[in-house]
Amino acid sequence: MASMRRRQGRARTRGMTLLEILVSMAILAMMSLLIYGAFDSMSRGIKGEEVRSERGREGRDALLRISRELSSAFLSMHNPQNIALITRNVAFIGQHTAPFDRVDFVAFAHRRIVKDARESDQCEVGYSAAQDPEKKGEKMDLVRREQTPVDQDPIRGGVVNVLAENIELFSLKYLDANSGMWTDTWDSTLVNAQYNRLPLEVKIVITLKGRPGLDPTTFTTKVMQPMLAPLSFGIPR
């Protein structure tokens, strides 16, 4: 009787076997792996959504700025009669070089940053695609050029800044008020083109490349040109 009690006491106080410990550790490891996988998937989903949101914001901001500045484009007839005294060329030039078009124009788009600066709100603005110097042949960026004051070369000069990174399409089309047709190019400086005229409407399409695992995003809009006729204040008709 006493020996039976001793055997029962030893049975109650004995520890876990090695096999039981290994099984417990395996179960714990599987549970930890499942929990880690769930949190990792959630984290990657949040990061992917942040990337999509940032790219969307970048594209919308670029489209909004181009639209706003195109709507303030103008032409002018205020030039000296003496050709030798002309110091600026007010023009609107759209070039078609698919998949990246280019447009250069003069607009009321310059912002004076320095208080009381002797600067006009007139400037040359240009939008085009340019290679990223650190990733030549791999990455094209949408850039904005601004030249102030307006000079005689409507497509060069000024400061260039990146507006949207890693684009795969920048397309522009122009609605001719005279023909009612859309055209890929525009040149207000040529007599045999659209001399001294602005397009009635401009269609803009920007496609941003998606990050790894994400599809490209396309943004499109149309911009009406409110100042179709060249400015001619004080010029007798």
Secondary structure, DSSP 8 states (H G I E B T S, - for coil): -HHHHHHHHHHHH----HHHHHHHHHHHHHHHHHHHHHHHHHHHHHHHHHHHHHHHHHHHHHHHHHHHHHTTB--B----SSGGG------EEEE--TTB-EEEEEEE-----STT----SEEEEEEEEEE-TTSTTT-EEEEEEEESS--S-TTS-SEEEEEESSEEEEEEEEE-TTT--EES-EETT-TTS-TT---SEEEEEEEE---TT---EEEEEEEE-S--S-B-TT---
